[in-house]
Amino acid sequence: MSRYLTIGLTAMVLVVWVGLSTVSGQNDRTSLFAGTLTTSTTATVLAASQPVFEVLVQSDPDNTVDILVGTRQAQVIQLKPGQALTIPTSNLDRVYATAASSTPVLNYIARGQ
């Protein structure tokens, strides 16, 4: 094997091992937080204060209307049903969502501290 292939395979094995240790709970520095938010036409905070590194938000595939995601002041990112977005943020309470009409559901999972 070439030196580059060996390095690449070693890095790949390391990434898989680190991922498995996080999933199995062996890495105490990272926790997962998941939930849903039923939105409305008023901007609503995603969740109570929870320190995180990032959050993945998804407009539930069963929604019939789009969801807008952003800050408290402006929800400008439009998610169609089934679409998802990863947001780097320090806290879940910094992410807000709203809907143009109805009460669609926003699913989320965050990697936290």
Summary of the structure (lengths in Angstrom):
residues: 113
radius of gyration: 17.7
end to end distance: 39.7
largest distance: 59.2
contacts: 315
relative contact order: 0.28
helix: 21%
strand: 41%
